[in-house]
Amino acid sequence: MNLKQNLGILLIVLGALMLIISYFADLTDYNFYNIGALIIIIAGLVTHIVMTKRS
């Protein structure tokens, strides 16, 4: 498998890591950080669905 097929999964993991880091670094009060992580997770889900349907 190449990077293109796993891009959606990597984005989901990146967004989840951002949320975990924000919890431990006490960044939960900053909405822009949490909304950014949410957008990355949603983009990862959509990318994963699109790439799965193409192959």
C-alpha positions in Angstrom: 0.0 0.0 0.0 1.2 3.4 -0.8 0.8 6.7 1.0 -2.2 7.8 -1.2 -4.3 4.9 0.0 -3.5 5.6 3.7 -3.8 9.4 3.6 -7.3 9.4 5.1 -6.2 7.1 8.0 -3.1 9.3 8.6 -5.3 12.4 8.7 -7.6 10.8 11.3 -4.7 9.8 13.5 -3.2 13.3 13.2 -6.4 14.9 14.3 -6.7 12.5 17.2 -3.1 13.2 18.2 -3.8 16.9 18.1 -6.8 16.4 20.5 -4.7 14.2 22.9 -1.9 16.8 22.9 -4.3 19.6 23.5 -5.7 17.8 26.5 -2.3 17.2 28.1 -0.9 20.6 27.2 -4.0 22.3 28.6 -5.1 23.8 25.2 -8.7 22.7 25.6 -9.8 26.3 26.1 -8.6 27.3 22.6 -11.5 26.6 20.3 -9.4 27.2 17.1 -7.1 24.3 18.0 -10.0 21.9 18.7 -11.9 23.0 15.6 -8.8 22.5 13.5 -8.4 18.9 14.8 -12.1 18.3 14.1 -11.7 19.5 10.5 -8.7 17.3 10.0 -10.5 14.3 11.3 -13.5 15.0 9.0 -11.2 15.5 6.1 -9.6 12.2 6.8 -12.9 10.4 6.9 -14.0 11.9 3.6 -10.6 11.2 2.0 -10.7 7.6 3.3 -14.2 7.0 1.9 -13.3 8.6 -1.5 -10.0 6.6 -1.8 -11.8 3.4 -0.8 -14.5 3.8 -3.4 -12.0 4.6 -6.2 -10.0 1.4 -5.6 
